[in-house]
Amino acid sequence: MAEVEIPQYFVCPISFQIMEDPVTTVTGITYDRESIEKWLLKAKDCVCPVSKQPLPRSSQYLTPNHTLRRLIQAWCSANTSNGVDRIPTPKTPLSMVQVQKLLKGLEVPCSYQKSLEKLHGLATTERNRICMAEAGVAKAMIKLINKSFKEGNTNLNNTTCIEKVLRIVHVLWSNDQSSMKSTLVGENNLDFINSLTWILKVHLDDNNIKMVNEAMPLLKLTIEVAADSTLLGSLGLEFFKEIVRVLRKRALLSQQAIKSALCVLTETSTSGRNRTRIVEAGAVTELIELELEKPEKNMTELIFNLLALLCSCADGREQFLRHAAAIAVVSKRVLRVSAATDDRAIHVFSVIAKFSASNEVVLEMLRVGAVSKLCMLMQADCASYLKEKARDILRLHSKVWNNSPCIQLYLFTRHQR
């Protein structure tokens, strides 16, 4: 096969491959559509890769270069004997006008379902998602969800539609996070949180696991947007009860839904008021039950981080100590999972030892091996601050634990490490 020299102007300046769908930017430079669209989507500074001049981020400003495409196709066809593949004529990309027409169709009852199904199908490809995001599809979908919540519409037909709406919002969010964040500000965010909480409640009651698996990750993303605002302070007890119900029904749900629930509780536990409500919803008990099932490492880290936060309040420690396996399961994970888990476990033992250490609790720590684990930690290859915290815990109750062999060996007869 003879070596073929490719004309330079057939090659995309970004991918360095023959262009299949050449488009020209406002700067006059031609690129392959897929390459420049990815550039526009992901580049921090939206400038032309070749000229460095500013570019509008919207792909609507890309003009198809039909003449160049025909030249490339003709050249490829003429060189098939040399191993060059033919390039098919690309499909016409989705336009803003088409998307806006579908959005208008959502406002008419007779075309609502058909328009929604078309939008759902279009959202499966990245190129379409870019156009849909620019056309404001995410905002329209959020309005639909909020409207269903306010109307209390839970009929079967609407449930199927809402499932599609949730999927569209989720994939658009993955494609353009900054746009979604600007959509969900102030009251819009709170309304959407309330709507998603309502979806969780309705479908947890009905055991509609599919809908819960769709709604929970989306709620996580929405809460993360609100993490720096005062909105989190307005969440009520019912909100936390629904999130804890997700943990309670974990056997039926996806791992993503469970992790999302843990992340939501972590994000919202920054205030003492919310921590009290999370505890009141029964989260501590469910976290211990979940950890007893020996989940994967990153889930254990989420659980222990949350336990440490909740045990910082008296109600959290009380609920923790009411669970017969609580001290034992925390003790067992020390030095077995990760440094992050060790840090959170020692924090739990520290606040228990300082603020909730009845004689029964202190003896339980000795009986289930927590004291031995603290001694082992002092001898392990771990951070010095953790060793110091372990030593402080051991000293707090040394009178009760003084018959423990490890106490005698590590606490009183060795130099501080």
Disulfide bonds with the S-S distance in Angstrom:
none
